[in-house]
Amino acid sequence: MVPGLVAGMLDYEYITNCISLEIENDQATAAREIDGGKEIVSSGFPLVIGAQKGLVEESDLIIPNMRGIMQARKKPLEVMAATDAVASSTVVSFDKPAPKGEVKLIDADDIDTLIDLLHNEAKVI
């Protein structure tokens, strides 16, 4: 959801479920997973991509070591002020779910009553 929301807020193009990406000049061509196969789409820039496993090889991922983590703790952190957000949706109605019905307890030895209730009231057998 996050890439789609970011693309909507920035008014950028958006490709979801991206499994491969090729960039030539000012055009991006991506393969995205859909039900029953894959779809090839192309888009200009700026572009937000919602990636899936397979877009980046695991060997290309860099896992930070302890030295890098400790050095990052000493770097200055820039805190940015939050932006004002305007709600773009309204609540039309809200209804609480209906309360659950009463529970009937049947003695473990009374199989005939249990079968009768399942057959006549619950209608599951």
N, C-alpha and C positions, 0 to 999 in steps of 0.2 A: 504494500500500500504506500509506503514512504516515497519511492521514486515517482509514482503517479501523482501524489499530492504535491511533491516538489515541482514537478513539471507543470501542474495546473497553476500553482502559485506564481511561477515565473513565466507562464505562457510559452513554454518550450515544447518542441516535439517530444514524444515519448514512445519507446519501444520496450515491451515487457517480455519476460521469459526468453531473453536473448541467450543463445548458445554459441554463436560465432559472430565475429564482427570484422569487417574489412573497410578501410578508409582510403579513398582515392580522391585527391584534390579536395573539393568542398562537398563531397557526397559520402555518406556512410551506408554500407550495405550490410544488413544483419539477417541472420537466420534465427527464427524464434520458434519455440515448441508450441504446437497446437494439438488439439485432439486428433489422433490418428496420423500424425506426421509432423512436418515442419514447413514453415512459410518463409519465403525470402522477401524482405521489405527493404526499401531504401528511403533515406531521409537526408535533408540538409542539416545544417547546424544553426543554432545551438540545439543540443539533443541530450535528453536524459535517458539512460539505459537501465532497465531492471534486469540484472544478469542472473543466470542460473549456472549450476555446476556444469563445467565443461567449457566455459568461456575462457578461463585462465587455467593453464596446466598447473598441477599441484607443485611441480618442481620449480615453477616461477615464483611461488609465494615465498616471502621472506618472513621468517618467524624471528622476532627480536630476541636477542640474548640478554642475560642479566646485566651486562655492562651497558648496553644501549638503554635498558629500562632505567637504570640508576642515573645515567646522564640526562635522560628526558625529565627526570624529577627536578633537576636543577635549572632547567630552561624556564624563562618567564612565560607566564600564562596570560594571554590577552583576553580580558573579559569584555564582551560586547553587550550593549544594551538590547533588551528585547524589543521587538517591533509590536506595534498595536495590531491586533487581529480583529477583524469584523466577522461576526457569525454570518455564514452564508446559508444557513438552514434555520427553520423554525419548527417548533413542536406543534403538531396539529392536534393530537390527542394522546392521552396516556391512560391505558386501562390495566388494572391489576388482573392477574390470572384468577380464574375461578378457584375457590378453595377446594381441596381434595375431599372426596367423600369419606364416609366412615369406613373403618376396617372391620371386617367380620373375622373373628378368630374361630377356627374349627379345631376340635380336639384331634390329635394325631391319630387316634384309633378309629375315628369316625370317617372312614373312606367314602361311604355311600353318600353322606351329606356333601362332602367335598366334590365328588363327581357330579352330583345333582346341581350344585351352585355353578360349577364351571360350565355345565351344559345349558342350563336354563337362564341364569343371570348374566354371566360373562360371555356366553355363547362362543367359547373358544374350542369346545370339543363337540 
